[in-house]
Amino acid sequence: MATAAKQVDYFVETHEALRKRRVGDPAWLIRLREEAWAEFRAKGLPTTHDEDWRFTNISALERIAFERGAESESAIPAAELEALRIANTACRLVFVNGHFAPALSDVRELPAGLAVGGLADAVSAEREGVDAHLCRYADNRRDPFVALNTALWEDGAYVRVERGANVEQPVHLLYLTTAHDAAVMTHPRTLVIAAATSKVAVIEEYVSIGAGAAFSNSVTELIAGQDAVVGHFLVERENLESFNFSTLRIEQERGANVDSHSILLGGGLVRNNVHPVLDGEGAECLINGLFVGAGRQHLDNFMLVEHARPNCGSRQFYNGILDEQSRGVFHGRIVVHKDAQRTDAKQTNRNLLLSDDARIDTKPQLEIYADDVKCTHGATIGQIEEEALFYLRSRGLSETDARNLLLYAFAAECLDRMREAPAREFVETLIRDRLNGLAEAMQGRERRRSDGGQLAEVGSQSWEEAG
């Protein structure tokens, strides 16, 4: 395509630099990388003319000369790193600008049956399952950013749980982006392999250290073996100059039970892709999410659930809270293939708009090619009920506390679906802090409005207007 070269100049430079460094990679990985790069070059960056991207303008990416993140472990103050620790986890792997940082990680005493480490090291050491699963599921043809990640990833996390192992505490994967003179670009790759009848939960967290523009384009491939039970938590809370695009591709075998939880609280332009394939009879999947936006944040959620075998069930519940000029997107699609008889699928998107300028685009979809199914979908958009607010205030609550209580009740629907207590408690703290800020901002606007003042424009750059 004629536009591809114009859009990806800095991607081309990065690819050429990395290509020279990877002469020692296995032949199968070199081949997969080159196929992915050819796919990306052929299609280029998506535009709003592409149906899957019609609500999200990413042209701002073209105007920032991103550079690949440098390996550095010394740029993170110890106190700041300690503040990011999650209580009661099995281990913590820390990545700085896309590179595994062993000195900052805590993997000394692993539970029985759990193996973790940097993905680049796992490839070099030919760790179990890498050649069979890495880059085998996420579809380079469907999403150009998946193809870009496959071509450019340098490191990431390797997590494997042996057959029958029960890892009681979550695995914490902490991806940090540090402040730099130039805009930083990272392409983290995560591989999670849960063997048959195993159990594990993984928290995949993205955090900015300092200010500055950054682009994180991550891909996670999660393989749940027969009767495995897996929980995955995506927590995104980067600064408002950041672009964060993530893809979670889930492959489920017979009887596997997977919960996916997405918590989007930060970032200027965020795209969250979740793509489970229920490829074994009796598999069950929960896709649960909460996105909270303010200022001019743009939070895009793209869900694709494929039912490929009979007697499988899936549930999608996504709640959005949007304030000021923020914009949210929920694009959910359930595909029931012709062999997936007796499918039971439900999709629900609920949204709360806190200002007249906030906006949500929601598009639930069903594609059904089987004739014995039970599928439903729906979406709602509303505001805080004034009667409920008045009732709480009449019981002695301040306006801020009353608003915060109503917001938390709406968000708690997401928390109630989380089974892993350490992850749920961690997420709950983050959500409470975020909602406290929203409630205070809403009260401040009401005061200025009653005083006849002008509302201040709050937030980061408008990504849509910039395009």
N, C-alpha and C positions, 0 to 999 in steps of 0.2 A: 504494500500500500504506500502511496506517495507520502502520506502524512506521518507514517511510522518513524522515519528517520528524524523528522523535526521534533517529535515528541520525546524521543528517548536518547538524546545525545549522551547524557551522563550515564545512562544505563549501558550504552555501547562501550564507553571508556572503562567502566567497571568490569564488564564482561571480559574485555580483552586483557585487562590486568590480572584478573583471577584465572583466566584460562592458562596463562603462562605458569602460574603457581601450582596447578593441579595435575601436572604430568604424572604424578605418582598415584593418582586416584585409581580405583578399580575400573576396568574397562566398562562394566555394566553401568556404573554411575556416570562416567564421562559420556556415554551414549545417551543416557536419559537427560543429562544436562543440555547436550547439544540439540536434542529433539525439542526440548522445552524452549530453548532460546530461539530456534527457528519458528516455533509456534507464536512466540511473543512478537518477533520481528514481523511476522506475516500480518498480525492483527493490530499491533500497536495498542495504545491506551484506549479504553472504551470512552464513549461519549454518551450524551443523553439521548442520542438516536438509537442506542442499544437498549432493548426492552428491559434487561436486568439492571440497567443503570439510568433509567429514564428520570428518576427523581434526584439524582446526585451528579453534580457537575464537578469533575476532578481536574479541570484545566489549570487550577492553581499549582498543581504539581509541576507543570511545564516551566513555570517561571522561577523556580528555586533550583539552584545548582547543587544538588545533594552530593555529598561525598561519603564513601564507605566509612563506617565507624572504625576508629583505631582501637587496638587492644590496649587496655589500661585497667589496672586494678587499684592504682594509688589515688585516683580522682574522687573516691567516695569516702567522705569522713566517717570514721568508725561509729560515732554517735548517730549519724543519720542512717547508716546501714542497720544499726541495732534497732532503731525506731521502726524499721520496716519488717522486723521479725514477727512471725505469726506463732502464737503459743500452741503447743501440743501438736507439732508436726513430726513426721517420721524423719525428714531431712529437708535441707534447703540447698538448691543449686542456684547460684547467682551468675548472671550474664551481664557484662558491661559492654554496651554498644555492639551487641550481637555476638560477643565472644565469651566462652565459658571462663569463669574466674575461680579456679580451685581454691586459691588462698582466701577468698571471701565466702566460700561455700561451707556447708556443714554436712558432710556425708560420712562421718567417722563410724557411727554405730547404726548400721542399717538393719531393719527387721529381716527375719529369715524369709528368703524367697524374693527379695527385692534387689534389683541391680539398677544403678543410675550412673550418669556421667555425661560428659560432653559428647555430642553427636559426632563431631569430627573425629574424636578419639575412638568412638565406637566403630566407625567405618574403618579406620586404620587397623584396629585390633580384630576386625571381623567378628564383632560381638553377635551373639545369637539373635536371629530374626532380622538383622539389618538388611541383608541382601534380599530377603524374601518379602519385606514389607516397605522399606523406605522408597518413597516416590512412586508407589504402585497404585495408590488410591485417589489422591487429590488430582482432579482432572485439569490438565494443562489446556485442553481445548475449550473447556467451558468458561474459564476465567483467566484472562491474561495476567492477572497478578499472581495466580498460582504458578503459571508458567515462568514468570519473572523470578519468583522465589526459588523454584526448582533449579533455574539456571544460575542464580547468584548467591544462594545461601552459603555461608561459611561455617556456621556452627549452630548449636542449639542443644536441646536436651534429649537424652536417651533414657527411657524408663521401661523396664521390663519386670513383670511379675510372673513368677513361675506357677506352674499348674498347681491348683489347690491352695496357694498361699493366701493368707488373709492379712493384708496390711491395714492395721486398725486406724492409724493416723495418716493425715494427708501428706502428700509429697508437694513441696512448695517450689515452684519454678519462678524465680524473680528476674525479670528482664528490665534492666536499667538503661536509660539513655542519659548521658551526661552533657553538660553545657560545653559547647565548642565555639571557636570563632566562625567555623563554617557549619552549614546545615548538615546534620548527620543522617545517613541512610543505613538501615539494617534490614536483614531478611532472615529472621530466626526460623529454624526448622525444628519441630518437636516430633518425636516418635514415641508413642506409648503403646506397649504391647502387653495386654492382659491375657495370659494363657487360660485354658479351660478351667472353670470352677474357681478362679481366683477372684479377689476383691481388692479394690484400691480406689482412692480419690486423689485427684491432681488439681492443684491450684496454680493456674498460669496467670501471672500478674505482670502488668506493664506500668512502669512508673518513670516519670521524668525527674532527674536531679538537676535543678537549676532551670534557667530559661533557655530559649533558643528553639528555632524550628528543627523538627526531626520527622523522619518518615520511617515508620516500622511496618513492614510487610511480612507478616508471619503466616506460616502454614503448620498445622498440627494434624498428624495422622494418628488416629486412635483405633486400635484393633482389639475388639472384645471377643475372646474365644467362647466356645460353647459353655453356656451357663455362667459366664463371668458377670460380675457386678461391678460397674465402674461409674464413678462420679467425676465430672470435669467442670471446673469453675474458671471462667475467663473474667478477670478483673482488670478493667482499663481505667486508669486515672492519671493520664499524662497531662502536661500543661496545654494551654489553649492555643499554642502555636503548632501543636503536633498533628501529624497525619497518622492515623493508625488503621491499617487494613489487616484483618485477620480472617483466616479460613480454618474451620474445624471440620475435618472429614472423618466420619465415623463408619467403621466397617463392623457389622454385628453378625456373629454366627448364631447357630441354633440356640435358642433359649437365653441369649445374652440380654442383660438389662443395663441400659446406659442412661444416666441423667446428665444433661448439659445445662449449665447455668451461666448466663452472660450478664455481667454487671458493668454497664457503661456509665462512667461518671465524669470523665475528663475528655481531653482531646478537642481540637478545633473541627477536624473533619474525620469522622470515624465510619468505617464500613465493617460490619460483623457478619460473616458468612458461616452458617451452620448447615452441614450436609450429611445427615445420617443415611446409611443404606442398610435396611433390615434384610439381610441376605441369608437368614436362617430361620426356619419355621419356629414360631413361638417367641421371637425376639420382642422386646419391649423397649421403648425409648421415650424419655421426657425431655422436651426442650423448653426451658424456663428462662425468662429474662426480664431485666429491668433496665431502662435507659432514662437518665435524668439530664436534661439539657437546660442551659441558660445562656444569656448573652447572645452570641451568634453561632453557637455550636450547631453542627450538623451531624446527626447520629442515624446511620442507615443500617437496618437489620434485614438481611436476606436469608430466608430459611427455605431449604429444599429437603423434603423428607421423601425418600423412595421406599415404598413397600414392594419388595421383590419376591417374597415367599408367603405362603399361607399362614393364617392364624397369628398375625403380628399386630401389635398395638402401639400407637404413638399419641402423645399429647403435646400440644404447643400452647404455652401461656406466656404472652409478652405484654408487659405493662410499660407505658411511657409517661413521663412527667416532663412537661416542657414549659419554660418561662421565657419572658422577654421576647427576643426575635429568634429564638432557637427553632430548629426544624428537625423533625423526626421522620423516619421512614420505616414502615414494616411491610415487607414484601414476602409473603409466606406461600409456599406451594407444596401441596401434598400430591405425589404421583403414586398411583396404585397400578402396578403392572398386571398384565392379564393372568399371570400365575398366582397372584396374591389374593386368592379367595379368602373370605372371612376376615378381611382387614377391619380393624376398629381404629379410627383416627379422628382426632378432634383438634381444632385450631381456633384459638381465641386471642384477639388483640384488643387491649383496653388502654385508653389514652386520656390523660388529664391535661388540659391546657390552662395555664395560670395567667395568661395575658392575652389581649386581643391580637397581638402580633405573632404569637407562637403558631406553629403550623405542623400538622401531621399528614403524611400521605400514607394511606394504608390500603393494601391490596392482597387480601386472602384469596387463595385459589385452590381448586381441586381438579385433578386430572385422573379420571378413573377409567381403567380398561378392563376391570373385572366386574362380574355381575352379582356377587354375593358379598357386599361390604356394608359397613356402617360408618359414614363419614359426615362430619359437620364442620362448619367454619363460620366465623363472624368477627365483627369489629365494632367498637363503640368509641365515641369521642365525647367528652363532657368537661365540665368545670366544677370547682368546689361548690357544693350546695350551700347557699346562703342560710337556709333554715338550719342545717347542721351546725354551721359556724355560729349562728345566733344562739342555738341551744347550748353549745359548749361555753360560750361567753356568759350566758345567763347562770351557768353553774360556777362562775368565779374564775374561769381561765382567762388569761390575757389573750389578745388577738393573735399574737405570735404563737403562743402555746396551742391555741385552738387550731390554727392553720397547720401547725406542725403535726398535731395529733391526727388530723384528717389525712395529711399527706403520708404519714407513717402507716396508717391503716391501709391505704391503697398500696403502698410498697410492700407491706408485710405479707401480702398474698404470695409474693415471690419467695420471701424467706421461709414461709411455712412449707414449701415444697422441698427444702434442702434437708437431706437426711444426716449429713455429716456435721456433727456439732461444732468441731473447731472451725471449719470453713464457714458455717452459718453464723457463728458468733463474730468472726472477723468481718464478714460482709455486713452484718447488722450494724457494727460500729461505723463503718464507712458510710452506709446509707443514712444513718442518723445525723452524722456531721453534715452531709450534703444537704439534707432536707432542712436542717436548722438554718443553713445559709439561705436557702430559698424562702423560707418563711419570714426571715428578717428582711430580706430584700422586698418581698411583697408588701410588708407593713410599711417599709420606708416609702415605697411608691404611693401607697394610699395616703400617707401623711402629706407628701408633696402635692398630690392631687387635691387634697382637701384645702391645702394652703394656697392653691392656685399657681404653684410653681411648675416649671418645666421638668418633665422627666428626663433624667440623664440617660444617655445612651451608654450601656454597659456591655462589655464583651470584647471578644477578639475580632479579627478581621472577618468580614462576611465572605465566606468561601464562594457562595453562589454569585454574589454581586461581583466578586473579583474575576469570575469566569466570564 
